[in-house]
Every structure is written in C-alpha cells, then in structure tokens.
Amino acid sequence: MRVGTAIVLIWLVIGAIAAGQRHYYDDRKASCAKAGTIVVTILAGPLNYVGANPKVHCKTPEPSK
C-alpha cells in the first residue's frame, strides 16, 4: 500500500512540475479552461514528457443582462 501511495505522489509531483515548466501558474487571470488544463496536466504526470499536451476548452455561460 505504501509503495502505491509513493508512486501516485511522485506521479502528481511530476505533473505539477510539468505544469510549472509550461508557465500555467503564472497567469493571474483565472478561467474554467485554465484551471482544467492545469488539473489535466498534473494528472497526466510523466506522460507530459513523452508528448502528451492536454488542454481543456470550456465555456461558461454569460450572465443575462
């Protein structure tokens, strides 16, 4: 059980590093797509270094006037 936990933790840390290298944390403007892309990049982990470049596109509804 501890080995599996360590593997998952290392996987997520590698994903967080990949997101940082792509400067996803630098932009102050928050959006649904930005947050989704960061989460998917972190979950992809080491796959980011073998060519995975996950992006999320979403559109939130505009408030009515």
mmCIF file of the C-alpha atoms, coordinates in Angstrom:
data_MODEL
# 
_entry.id   MODEL 
# 
loop_
_atom_site.group_PDB 
_atom_site.id 
_atom_site.type_symbol 
_atom_site.label_atom_id 
_atom_site.label_alt_id 
_atom_site.label_comp_id 
_atom_site.label_asym_id 
_atom_site.label_entity_id 
_atom_site.label_seq_id 
_atom_site.pdbx_PDB_ins_code 
_atom_site.Cartn_x 
_atom_site.Cartn_y 
_atom_site.Cartn_z 
_atom_site.occupancy 
_atom_site.B_iso_or_equiv 
_atom_site.pdbx_formal_charge 
_atom_site.auth_seq_id 
_atom_site.auth_comp_id 
_atom_site.auth_asym_id 
_atom_site.auth_atom_id 
_atom_site.pdbx_PDB_model_num 
ATOM 1  C CA . MET A 1 1  ? 0.000   0.000  0.000   1.00 0.00 ? 1  MET A CA 1 
ATOM 2  C CA . ARG A 1 2  ? 2.809   2.447  0.823   1.00 0.00 ? 2  ARG A CA 1 
ATOM 3  C CA . VAL A 1 3  ? 4.589   1.785  -2.466  1.00 0.00 ? 3  VAL A CA 1 
ATOM 4  C CA . GLY A 1 4  ? 1.415   2.572  -4.407  1.00 0.00 ? 4  GLY A CA 1 
ATOM 5  C CA . THR A 1 5  ? 0.923   5.790  -2.455  1.00 0.00 ? 5  THR A CA 1 
ATOM 6  C CA . ALA A 1 6  ? 4.508   6.826  -3.141  1.00 0.00 ? 6  ALA A CA 1 
ATOM 7  C CA . ILE A 1 7  ? 4.098   6.124  -6.858  1.00 0.00 ? 7  ILE A CA 1 
ATOM 8  C CA . VAL A 1 8  ? 0.900   8.200  -7.059  1.00 0.00 ? 8  VAL A CA 1 
ATOM 9  C CA . LEU A 1 9  ? 2.517   11.054 -5.127  1.00 0.00 ? 9  LEU A CA 1 
ATOM 10 C CA . ILE A 1 10 ? 5.598   11.057 -7.390  1.00 0.00 ? 10 ILE A CA 1 
ATOM 11 C CA . TRP A 1 11 ? 3.314   10.907 -10.477 1.00 0.00 ? 11 TRP A CA 1 
ATOM 12 C CA . LEU A 1 12 ? 1.407   14.012 -9.308  1.00 0.00 ? 12 LEU A CA 1 
ATOM 13 C CA . VAL A 1 13 ? 4.591   15.903 -8.383  1.00 0.00 ? 13 VAL A CA 1 
ATOM 14 C CA . ILE A 1 14 ? 5.991   15.273 -11.867 1.00 0.00 ? 14 ILE A CA 1 
ATOM 15 C CA . GLY A 1 15 ? 2.735   16.562 -13.350 1.00 0.00 ? 15 GLY A CA 1 
ATOM 16 C CA . ALA A 1 16 ? 2.883   19.686 -11.186 1.00 0.00 ? 16 ALA A CA 1 
ATOM 17 C CA . ILE A 1 17 ? 6.459   20.307 -12.328 1.00 0.00 ? 17 ILE A CA 1 
ATOM 18 C CA . ALA A 1 18 ? 5.396   19.922 -15.973 1.00 0.00 ? 18 ALA A CA 1 
ATOM 19 C CA . ALA A 1 19 ? 2.596   22.471 -15.461 1.00 0.00 ? 19 ALA A CA 1 
ATOM 20 C CA . GLY A 1 20 ? 5.095   24.856 -13.900 1.00 0.00 ? 20 GLY A CA 1 
ATOM 21 C CA . GLN A 1 21 ? 7.511   24.443 -16.801 1.00 0.00 ? 21 GLN A CA 1 
ATOM 22 C CA . ARG A 1 22 ? 4.695   25.373 -19.165 1.00 0.00 ? 22 ARG A CA 1 
ATOM 23 C CA . HIS A 1 23 ? 4.072   28.520 -17.084 1.00 0.00 ? 23 HIS A CA 1 
ATOM 24 C CA . TYR A 1 24 ? 0.469   27.572 -16.330 1.00 0.00 ? 24 TYR A CA 1 
ATOM 25 C CA . TYR A 1 25 ? 0.769   29.033 -12.828 1.00 0.00 ? 25 TYR A CA 1 
ATOM 26 C CA . ASP A 1 26 ? 1.981   32.462 -13.993 1.00 0.00 ? 26 ASP A CA 1 
ATOM 27 C CA . ASP A 1 27 ? -1.253  33.861 -15.408 1.00 0.00 ? 27 ASP A CA 1 
ATOM 28 C CA . ARG A 1 28 ? -3.322  35.769 -12.844 1.00 0.00 ? 28 ARG A CA 1 
ATOM 29 C CA . LYS A 1 29 ? -6.477  35.595 -14.966 1.00 0.00 ? 29 LYS A CA 1 
ATOM 30 C CA . ALA A 1 30 ? -8.471  32.568 -13.795 1.00 0.00 ? 30 ALA A CA 1 
ATOM 31 C CA . SER A 1 31 ? -10.826 30.727 -16.098 1.00 0.00 ? 31 SER A CA 1 
ATOM 32 C CA . CYS A 1 32 ? -12.519 27.374 -16.405 1.00 0.00 ? 32 CYS A CA 1 
ATOM 33 C CA . ALA A 1 33 ? -10.216 26.347 -19.243 1.00 0.00 ? 33 ALA A CA 1 
ATOM 34 C CA . LYS A 1 34 ? -7.071  27.451 -17.393 1.00 0.00 ? 34 LYS A CA 1 
ATOM 35 C CA . ALA A 1 35 ? -7.961  25.511 -14.244 1.00 0.00 ? 35 ALA A CA 1 
ATOM 36 C CA . GLY A 1 36 ? -8.978  22.454 -16.256 1.00 0.00 ? 36 GLY A CA 1 
ATOM 37 C CA . THR A 1 37 ? -5.746  22.465 -18.227 1.00 0.00 ? 37 THR A CA 1 
ATOM 38 C CA . ILE A 1 38 ? -3.678  22.671 -15.035 1.00 0.00 ? 38 ILE A CA 1 
ATOM 39 C CA . VAL A 1 39 ? -5.577  19.776 -13.436 1.00 0.00 ? 39 VAL A CA 1 
ATOM 40 C CA . VAL A 1 40 ? -5.346  17.563 -16.531 1.00 0.00 ? 40 VAL A CA 1 
ATOM 41 C CA . THR A 1 41 ? -1.635  18.332 -16.929 1.00 0.00 ? 41 THR A CA 1 
ATOM 42 C CA . ILE A 1 42 ? -0.971  17.358 -13.313 1.00 0.00 ? 42 ILE A CA 1 
ATOM 43 C CA . LEU A 1 43 ? -2.991  14.149 -13.688 1.00 0.00 ? 43 LEU A CA 1 
ATOM 44 C CA . ALA A 1 44 ? -1.122  13.248 -16.891 1.00 0.00 ? 44 ALA A CA 1 
ATOM 45 C CA . GLY A 1 45 ? 2.092   13.314 -14.849 1.00 0.00 ? 45 GLY A CA 1 
ATOM 46 C CA . PRO A 1 46 ? 5.117   11.834 -16.640 1.00 0.00 ? 46 PRO A CA 1 
ATOM 47 C CA . LEU A 1 47 ? 3.114   11.435 -19.861 1.00 0.00 ? 47 LEU A CA 1 
ATOM 48 C CA . ASN A 1 48 ? 3.749   15.153 -20.376 1.00 0.00 ? 48 ASN A CA 1 
ATOM 49 C CA . TYR A 1 49 ? 7.378   14.318 -21.121 1.00 0.00 ? 49 TYR A CA 1 
ATOM 50 C CA . VAL A 1 50 ? 6.561   11.780 -23.836 1.00 0.00 ? 50 VAL A CA 1 
ATOM 51 C CA . GLY A 1 51 ? 4.430   14.137 -25.890 1.00 0.00 ? 51 GLY A CA 1 
ATOM 52 C CA . ALA A 1 52 ? 1.118   14.489 -24.054 1.00 0.00 ? 52 ALA A CA 1 
ATOM 53 C CA . ASN A 1 53 ? -0.050  18.099 -24.094 1.00 0.00 ? 53 ASN A CA 1 
ATOM 54 C CA . PRO A 1 54 ? -3.506  18.070 -22.536 1.00 0.00 ? 54 PRO A CA 1 
ATOM 55 C CA . LYS A 1 55 ? -5.691  21.145 -22.990 1.00 0.00 ? 55 LYS A CA 1 
ATOM 56 C CA . VAL A 1 56 ? -9.202  21.787 -21.755 1.00 0.00 ? 56 VAL A CA 1 
ATOM 57 C CA . HIS A 1 57 ? -11.597 24.053 -23.590 1.00 0.00 ? 57 HIS A CA 1 
ATOM 58 C CA . CYS A 1 58 ? -14.749 25.111 -21.822 1.00 0.00 ? 58 CYS A CA 1 
ATOM 59 C CA . LYS A 1 59 ? -17.085 27.995 -21.979 1.00 0.00 ? 59 LYS A CA 1 
ATOM 60 C CA . THR A 1 60 ? -19.111 29.292 -19.067 1.00 0.00 ? 60 THR A CA 1 
ATOM 61 C CA . PRO A 1 61 ? -22.466 30.907 -19.713 1.00 0.00 ? 61 PRO A CA 1 
ATOM 62 C CA . GLU A 1 62 ? -22.599 34.687 -19.673 1.00 0.00 ? 62 GLU A CA 1 
ATOM 63 C CA . PRO A 1 63 ? -24.894 36.315 -17.124 1.00 0.00 ? 63 PRO A CA 1 
ATOM 64 C CA . SER A 1 64 ? -28.112 37.693 -18.515 1.00 0.00 ? 64 SER A CA 1 
ATOM 65 C CA . LYS A 1 65 ? -28.491 41.468 -18.736 1.00 0.00 ? 65 LYS A CA 1 
# 
